[in-house]
């Protein structure tokens, strides 16, 4: 039985996440303290106590989710879990940074600072109200990609996430996304749902954010990960630090190929996934993507007990 660790992305945040870990494990508490120090503020207070609208801000949610993931992993390691048991790591969008921190490629402090920059840059890339995202249920990726091109009419509309289980997310200019939703509904999509997001993530409109991340990542110390990272934009493993740097920039405007990433893991003989951090989104998707994968979420002391048992 082969194991992979996966790390959640934005949308998995909840007020109070990680608090039980910090209460139960000094190693978890140390991660939250390290993130607070790196950012020069008590982000942990927002994570544990809210308010929700402050935690949900992209610039806060991204480092917060990473902190909870790393707190959960450090807690597991204090109980004897060894990272070398994992064949691969992967993370959904910002979770890719959590995966790299878990694999020793980035320090926790550097990851927190990079995710703060990433969150601010993504938020600032497009004026509020100009972009949009929507979930499209029940169309194939190839058909939806062609439909997006048609709906774009020279503007921006593209697939942002291929999450698997029949769920694709599109992103781009608001009018183009609305045209794509109407076309998708007319052509047999089961549902087309506008998403309550603050910017058109993983689209060409994020190019200013990609340029800002290229600058930030140029300065970052990146080591070869102890476990290969399955990169979002490739759905294939990478280990070279310069390749990682390039793919993290590409990821800002590129598609999160989550369905293909999970299929890759299953084809490589991975049968067990541990979703490390807040929520159960990725565990739920894994079961719908490939029946060969069993998945459990690890975000509380009780989850750690169950996973290690």
N, C-alpha and C positions, 0 to 999 in steps of 0.2 A: 504494500500500500504506500503510494507516494503522496506527499503533502505539499500544498502551496498556501502561502499567507496572502490574503487580499485585504485592501484598506479602503474604507468608504470615502465617498465624495460629498460635495455640498448638497444639502437637503437632508442629511442624516443627523444634523445637529438638534439637540433638545436641551433646554435649560436643566441643569442638574446632572448632565452626563459626566461620568468620570468621578463624581464626588465619593461614591462608595469605594472606588479604587483608592482614592487619596486617603480616605479614612482607614482603610485596611492595610495598605502597603506603603511603607516609607519610600520605596523605589518609585511608586506612582507619584507621590507628593513631590519628590525631587524633580520629576519631569515638569510638573506644573510650575514649580519655582524657577526652573531653568528657562522656561518659555516666558514667564513674567519678567525675568531679568533681561532676557534678550530683547524684549519689546519695550522695556522701560515703563511698564504699566502692569496692573493686576488684572490681566485677562482672565485669570483663574476665577476671580470674583464674579465676572460676567458669565463664565461657563457654569459655575455652580448656582448662582443666584439670579441671573438675568439682569435687566429685563430682556425678554425674547427678541424685541425689535433691535436691540443693540447687538445681541449675539448673532442674529441673522444677517447683519451687514457683512457683505462679502469679505471685507478686510479683516473682520473678526472671526467669521465662521471658518475660514480656511486654516489659520494657525490653530484655532480651537479644536477642530476635528483631528488635526495632526497630533496635538498634545494628548488627547484622549486615547488615540491609537497607540502612541508610544508609551503612555502610562500603563495601558493594558498589557503591552508586550513586556515591558520591564517587570511588571508584577508576575507574569508567567515565568519569566527567566529566573526570578528570585525563588520560584518553586521548583526549579530544575529543568525547565524547558530550554532546549538548545536550538538556536536558529538553524544550525547545520542539518536539523531534521527536515527542513523545508527544501524542496527541489527548486522552487521559484518564488518570487514575490511579484505582486502586481497591485496597482491602485487605480481607482476610478477618478480621472481628472486630477484634482488636488491630491487625491489619495496616492498618486504616483510619487509625490514628495514624501509622504508618510512611509511608503514602501522603501524608498531610498534611505531615509533616516533609519528605518528598522534594519536594513542590510548594511549599515555602517558606511554608506557612500557619502552621506551628508551628516554633519553634527545636528543635534536637536536645535541648538541655538541658531545656526545658520538656516535651517529649514524654516523655523518660525519667522525669521527676518525675510526670507525669500517669499514666503506665503503672504506676509503682510504687504510686501511690494506688489506681488501678483494680484492680490485682492483689490488693492487701490488702483492699480493700472487697468485692470479689467473693468472696474466700475467707471473709471474716467474716460475710457476709450470711445464711448458713444454717449451723446447727450440723452438724458432720461426721456423715454417715450418714443425714441427713433427706431429702436430695435425691438425684436420679439423672439420668443421661442415657443414651440408647440410640440406636443407628443402626438405621434400618428400611430395608431394601433391597427395592425392587420394588413399592411402592405409590405412587399418585399423591398429590400434596400435598393436594388437596381431600378425598380419601377419608380420608387420615390425619388431617387437621384435625378431621373429624367424629368419627372414632374416638377421638381424644384427648379430645374434649369428653365423649364417653360414658364413657371410662375415668376421667376426673377425678372423677366423682361428687361434685362440689362442691369438690374440692381443685384443685390446679394440675397440668396436663399440657398441653403445647403444643409445636408445631414450633419448634425453636430455629434450625436451619440447613436451608436448602434448597440442598444442595451440588451438585445436578445429577448426571447419570449414574445416575439412579434411587436416589440416596442422600439420605435425609432423616434428620435427628437430632431426637429429641424430648427434652424436659427438664421437670422438675417434681418433685413429691413422690415419694419412692421407691415407695410402694405404688401410686400412680396410674400411674407409668411402667411398673411391672411388669404391671399390668392391661392397659395399652396394648400392651405387647410380646406378651402372650398373645392378645389380640384380633387384633393384626396378623398373627400366625402363623396363627390360625384363618381369617383372611380373605384368605389368598393371598400374604402377604409372603414373599419368598424367604428372607430372614433377619431376625432381630431380635436385636441384639447389645448387651448392656450395655457401656457405655464406662467405662474406668478413669479417671474424672475426680473432682476433689475437691469439686465443687459443681455445682448445676443452672444452668449459665450460660444466658443469653438466655431466661430465663423470668420470670414475674411475681414469683417468689421473690427475684429480684435487686433488688427495689425499694429496699431500704436502700442498696445499692451505687449505684443510679441517683441517689439523693438526695445521696450523698457526692460523686459525680462532678459533679453540677450545681453543687455548692459549689466544687469544685476548678476546674471549667471557667469559672466566673464570674470568677475571678481571672486566668485565662490570657489571654495576648495571642494573638489569632488574626487573621491577615491573610487577604485573599482569595488562594486558591491560584493559582499561575502556570498551572496546568493544571486543568481541572474535575475534581472528585472525584465518582465514581459511588458514592453513599452506600448502605451495606448495607441500611438499612431502607426505602429508596425504590426501589432499582435504577434510579436516575435521577441525573443530574448536579446538583451544587450548588456554588455559588461564594461565596454571601454568608456572611461570618463568623458572623453571629448564627444563621443557618440551620444552619451547621456545628456550632456550640455545642449547639443544640437536638437535632440528630440524634445527636450523640455520647452525649448523655444517654439518648435514646430507645433507642439501640442496646444498652444494658446489659440491658434487659428484652425487647427486640424481636427479630424474626426476621432472621437474616442471609440476605438474598435473593440468594445467589451465582449460582444458575442464571439467574435473571432478569437479574442484572447483566451476566453474560457474553453473554446473548442480546441485551441492549441494545447492548453494544459491537459485536457482529457486525452488528446492524441499522444501526448508525451507520457501517458501512464499515471497522471495525477488522478487520484480518486477521492481525496479528502481536501476540502478547503476550510480554513479558519478565517472568518471575517473579523479582523482585529479592530475594535473601536466601537463607535456609537451606531446603534441601529441594526437592522437585519435586511437591508435592501439587497446587498450583493448575494447573501445566502439565498434569498428568495429567487433572484434572477438565475443563479447557478443551476438550481433544480429545473428551471424551465428551459435553460439553454441545452443542457446535456445530461441525460439520465445517468451517465457514468460518474457524475460528480455528486458527492454528498457534502453538505456544508453546514457549519454551525457558527453562530456569532459569539464573540468573546468580548464583552464590554463591562462585565460586573464581576465581583469576587465569586458569585455563585456560578457564573459562566466558566470562570477559570477552573473551579473545582470540577465541573462537569467535563471540560475539555481534557484536563490532565488525568481524570479517572479513566 
